[in-house]
Amino acid sequence: MENLVNALNSVIWSPALIYLCLGAGLYFSIRTRFMQVRGFGEMIRLIFRGQSSDAGVSSFQALAISLSGRVGTGNIAGVATAIAFGGPGAVFWMWVVAFLGASTAYVESTLAQIYKEKDDNGQYRGGPAYYIEKAMGQKWYAWLFALVTIIATGLLLPGVQANAISSGLTTAWGIPSWATATAVVAVLGFIIFGGVKRIAHFAQVVVPFMALAYMVIAIGILLLNVDRLPDMFMLILNSAFGWHAGFGAVLGLAIEWGVKRGIYSNEAGQGTGPHAAAAAEVSHPAKQGYVQAFSVYVDTLLVCSATAFLILSTGMYNVVGPDGAILVNALPGVEAGPGFAQAAVESVLPGWGAGFVALALLFFAFTTILAYYYMAETNIAYINRKVHRPWLTLALRVGILAAVAYGAVKSAALAWGLGDIGVGLMAWLNLIAILILQKPAFQALRDYEAQKKAGRDPVFDPDALGIRHAELWREKLQDRDG
């Protein structure tokens, strides 16, 4: 099974996908005139503006849902894995992916807002499947993305998160994997049967708290190892560009693993963020585009960097062997996943460091599983638009609970491999789509900036911009004027 999974990954995650991710991010950055830099202040301002409604959640709640998906095991186990197999330079390429990916997140999230709909319960739904059908007119492609996303986020990716939870708790306290599986499945079932509002309320409380607590501990450990910081940054740069002869052999691996884990973690271009973005109640699609661009920064530049700095500054990643040779993975006996981070915190805070990382993994990964469920449910809602099939939602709920139970007790290699297949397929399908459908997102950005410059709170009028198939916005505008 693992051989088959690895073979599929070698095809899906070929250099072509890496170049596509970086190329798309650079292209969107240029086309938006680097809105991820120019609009940083606007991102912060918009997070705390806007209110929820019966149909949609607030901008902050939408950010929390999307961060639930972005901030997960990839921020701890994923970063450690990238460093283990790609060297410290993988961290630099994760930063590059985040910087360029912020513009990609803007484009896909704004498209999701433009082409969102209301479902049978009167709640906003949207995402790649919706904008592919409406803007591209290719229903088969939309269905393909929806089916791939349901399988990926409903069956493949949850196992990775559950595996990280189980591994972390076993390392910290020796809790057996079956006990972790039972507890996580029970709590997850209670929340997902409560619908999107329950997910949003849970996420807006847990996500900011867990991310802040993790970064505070990381900053504290950095301060205790402040004398090592200059060497740490030089280590990252030397490895990233192969400046040291010992890193020349792993330069390609640094880029490959940095991009792969960067995409896995911040999800820019993958097509997951747009689902949460579409649920927000805003007066203009670009508002949620700005907010979702900021979420990429939070995920990678803050949380992922915290993990990387923990590992590198504490010396838990040893890059020089006894003979003076550069080693890619020189930590025998420590798992190239959460174990790296746990060993790092334990070295500074003996006795409870491993437990702290295990708890961080528990909250990070659990909220990500919730976000995955919401994405899968949204794509089932897309499939159910014309013909209502209530059994599909029930099948999804049972399926994701089974996937979590399975992932918690199976090997990490298989879980990560299956997760990579899901991420890769979604990224291929979504990146191709947004490169074709980019124009409305740029129109929305120019319109938003023009209205802001005129001193108005921007309101979206698709007809004035010549954007078709944005029926919901036309109705909202009529209700507002009427």
N, C-alpha and C positions, 0 to 999 in steps of 0.2 A: 504493500500500500504506500509506504513512504517513498519507495523508488518511483512509483507512478506520479505521486504528488510532486516530487523534485523535478521530474522530467517535464511536467506541465509548467512548473514555475520557471524553468529555464527558457521556455518558449515565451510565456506571457511577460516575464520580466527580462526580456532581452534588452540590449542597449537601446533599441528603438524606442521603448517606453520611457527610459530615462531621458533620452534626448527630447522626446515629445513633451514631457513634464517641464523640463528646464526651458525648452524653446517656447512653449506656450506661455509660461510665466513671464519670460523676458518680453515677448511680443505684447502681452496684455499690459505689462508695466509701461512700455513705450506708448501704446495706444491711449492709455489713461493718463499719460504724462506723469507717471509715478504717483498715482493718487495715494498709494500706501505711505508715501512720505508727506506729500502736500496736505493730505486730509487727516493726518494723525489726530490733530486737535478736534476735528469734527467727529471722528470715531468715538473719542472719549465723551464728548458732549451728548451724542445721540444714544449712548448706552442707557442713560438714566432719564431719557425723554420718552414720552408716549405711555399710553395706558392700554391695558388689556380690554377686550370686549367679549361679548358672547361668542363671536365668531373666531377671534384670534387672541393670541397671547401678547404680552408686552414685548418691547424690544429686548429688555433685560432677560425675560423668561426665554425668548427665542435664542438669545446668546447663551443662556445657561444650558438649554437643550443641546445646542450645537457643540458647546464645550464639553458636555457629557460624552459626546461621541469622540471629540478630538482629544480630550484629556483622559487617557486610559492607560492600559498596560504598556502601550508604546512609549509613554513618557518615562517609564522606569525600566521594565524588562527590554523594551525595544531599543532604547538608547544604549543600554549595557550590551545588547547583542550587536549593535552597530559598531561599538568600540571594540568588542571582542574580535569580530571578523574583518572589520575595515580599518582598525587602528584609530587613534585619537583624531585623525584628520576627518573621520566621518562626521564628527560634530560640526566642523566648519561647513561641510556640504549640507548638513541639516539646516544650518542658518541660511544658506543661500536659497534652499528650497522654500523656507518660510518667507523670506523677503520677497522673492518673486511670486510665491504662491498666494500672497495676500491679494495681489491684483486678480489672480485667477479666482479666488474666493469671492471677490467683489462681482466679477462677471457672472458666475454661475448663480450666486445668491440673488442678484438683481433680476436675472432672467426668471428665476423661480417666483419672485414677487410679481413680476409683470404678468405672468401667465397662470397665476394661481386660480383656484376655484373654491366653491363651497361644496362640502359633501352632503350626504343625506341628513346629517345631524346639524347642518348649518355652520360647520367649522371649516376654517381655511385648510386647504390641502394643495400641495404643489411640489415640484421637484423636477428632475431631468425628464422623467417620462411625460410629464405634462407639457413642458416647453418643447420637447422633441416633437410631440404630436401636433401642437398648436402652431409653432413657428416654422418647423421644418416640413410638416405635413406628411411625415413618414410614420404611420401608425405601427407598422411592423417593427420598426426600430425602437419606438417607445415601449412596445410590449416586451421586446428583447431586453431592454434595460430594466424594466420592471421585474421581469422574471429573474434576471441575474441578481438584482438587488435583494429580492425576497430570499433567494437561496443564500446569497453571501451574508447579508445582515441577520437573516432569520435562522440560518443553520451553520454556516462556516465560521464567521467572525466571533460569535458569542463564546465558542469553545476556547479561543485564545485568551479571552478575558477571564473565563472561569478557571483555566489552567494556571494563570498567573496568581489569582486569588488563592487557589489550593496550594500552589508551590510556596508562596510567601508565608501562609499560615503554618504549613508543615515545617518550614525552616525555623520559624520563630518559636513556635510552641509545640511542635510535634502533633498537631491536629491531623487526624487521618483524612484523606481526600474524600472518602464517602460522607463523612460528617459535614465537611464544607459544602459538598454538593447538595446535601439534603437541606441545609439551612438557607443557602443562596436560592435554591429553587422555590422554597416556601415563601420567602420575602418577595422575590421577583414575581411570583404568581399573584400575590396580593396586590401589587402595584399595577401590573399591566392589565389586570381585569378591571381597573378603575378608570382607564382611558387616558387621553392626552393631557387633560387638566391635572390629573393626579401626578403624572410624570413631570409636568412643568413645575408644579409647586414643590415637588421633592427636589428637582434639579436646582431650582433657584436658591434653595437653602444649603444643600450639600456641596455643590460644585465650588462656589466661591470660598467656602470655609476650608475645604480639603486642599485646594490649590494654594491658598494663602498659608496655611499651616505648614505644608510641605516646603514652600519657598523660605519661610522664616527659619526652619531648621537648617535648610541648605545654606542660607546666608550666615547663620551662626557658625556652622562648621567651616565655611570659607574664611571667616574672620579668625578662627583658631589656627588656620593654616595659611594666613595671609602671606607669609614669607615664600610660599611655594607658588603663588599665583603667576609671577612673571615666567617661571619655567613652564608652568602648565600651558599658558597661552602660546609660548614658543613651540611647545610640543605639538599642540593642535595645528599650528601653521606649518611646521616642518613636515608633519605627516600629511596634511591636506594637499600640499604642493610637491611632495617628494623632495624637499630641499636637503634632507639628510639622506645619505646614500642608503642607509638601512631601510628607509621608507619607500624607496623607489619601486621596489617589487610589489608593494601593496597600494600604490597610488590609485590604480583602477578600482581596487576593492573599496578604498575610502570613498570614492565618488559613488560607486554602486550602492554600498550599504548606507551611506548618508542620504542619498536620494530615496532609496527604498523605504528606509525607516522614517525619513522625514515625511514622505507622502502618507505612510501608514499612520503616523502620529497626527499630523495637522490636517490631513485629508483634503487639502486644497486640490481641486480638480477631480477628485475622486467621485464627486456627485452625492456625497452624504450630507454636507452642510446645507444645500439648498432645501432639503425637506423641512428642516427647522426654520430656515429663513422665510419660507412661504407662509408659515403659521403666524407671523407677526402682524399686529395691527399697526400700520403706519400710513402716513398720508402720501408717501412717495417711495417707490421701490428702491431708489438709491440709498435711502436711509438704512435699510437693512443690509444693503451691500457694504456700506461703510462698517457697520457693526460686525458683520461676518469677517471682513478683512482683518479687523482687530483681533478676532478670536484666534486667528492663525498666529499672531504675535504672542498672545498669552500662552498658547500651547507650546510652541517651539522655543521662542526666545526666552521665555521665563521658566516654564516647568521642565521642558527637556534639558535646557541648559543647567538647571539646578541639579538634575541627576548626573549629567556629565561632569560638572564641577565637583560633585561629591566624590565620584569615583576617581577622578584624576588628581584632585588636590590632596586626597588622603593617601595616595600611593597604592590604592587597592588595584590599580591597573599598572603592573610593572612592565616597562617597555625595554629594559636592558637586562639581558641574561647574565649568568656568571662569567661567561667568556667575553662579555662586552658587546655581544651581537644584539641587534634590535629584534624583539619578539613581538608577534602580533597578539598572541594570547598567552600570557605568562602567569595565569592564576590557577594552578592545578588544585582541584578539589572544590573550586567555587563555580557554581553554575553560571553560565554566561547569560544571565537573565536577571531576575530580582536579587539573586545571590550577590552580585557585584555591589549593588546599592546597599544591601543589608550589611555586607562586610565593611563598606565604607563608613556608614553611620556607627556601626558597632565599634570601629577602631577609635572613634572619638568619644562615644557615649556607651561604654561597655555595659552590657546587662539589659539594655532596652532599645538599642539601635535597630536590631533586627525586627523587633516587635513594631516599632514605629513605621518602618517601611512596609511591613505586612499590612498594617492598618491603612496606610496610604494606598497601597495596591487594592485593598478591599473596596474602599470608597471609589477610587478612580475607575477600577474595572467594572464595578457594579453599576455605576451610573452610565458607563459606556454601553453596557448590555441593555439598559433601558432605552438609550438613544437608538441602538440598533433595532430594537423592537418597534419603536416609533417609525423609523424609516421603512421597515418591512411592511408595517401596517398601512402606511401612506401609499405604498405601491399596490397593496391589495385593494385599497380604496380606489385607486386608479383603474384597476382591472374590473372592479365592481360597478363602475359608473353607469354602464348601460344595462347590465344584467346583474341583479343583486344575488350574491352567493355568500350568505352568512357563514356557511361552514368553512370558508377559506380563512376567516379571522380566527375561528376556533382552532383550525389546523395549525395556523401560525403560532398561536399561544402554546399549544401542546408541543410543537416542533422546537421552539426556542427553549422551552423548559428541558426537553430531552437533550438538546445540544449542549446546554449548560452542564447538565449532569454528566454527560459523556466527556466533555472537555475537561472537567475537574479531575477526572480519574485516569485520563489517557496521557501519553507522553507529550512533552512540550514540543518536540520536533514536528510531530504530526499536526498538532494544533496550529503551530505557526505556519506550516506549509499550506494547510487548507485556508488559513486566513489570508495568506499572500495571494492565493489564487483568486479569492473573492475581491480583494482590493485591486488587484491588477486588471481583472476583467471590467470592473466598474470604471476604473480610471481610463482604460482604452475607449470604452463606449462614450463616456461623458466628455472627455477632452476633445474627441472628434466632433461631437455635437456642438459644444460651445464655441469651437473655432469656426464652425459654419454659421452659428446663430448669434454671433457676437454683437452685431450692429445695434439692436435695441438697448443693450446694456450701456453702450457708449453714448447713445442718444439720451438715455435717462440721466447719465452723469452730467452731460453738458446742460441739460434742462435744469437739473437740480442746482448746479453751480450758478446758472444765470438767474434763477429765482432767488437764491441766497444773496447774490450780488445786488439784486434789486430791493433787498430788505424784507422779503416775504418768507413765510414758512412754506416751503415748496409743497405743491399739490400736483399730483400726476394726472395729466390729460392725454391718454394714448392717441386720440384722434388728432390733436394738435401736432403730434410728432409723427403722424403717419404710421403708427404701430397698430397692426391688425390683430384680431383674435384675443384682445385683452378685455373681454366682456365684463368681467367683474369690476374692473376699474371704471368702465363706462357707467355701470349701474351705481357705483359709489359716488361718482361725480354728479349724476342726476339726482340722487338722494340728497346730496349736500346742497345743490342749487335749489332743489325743490323744497 
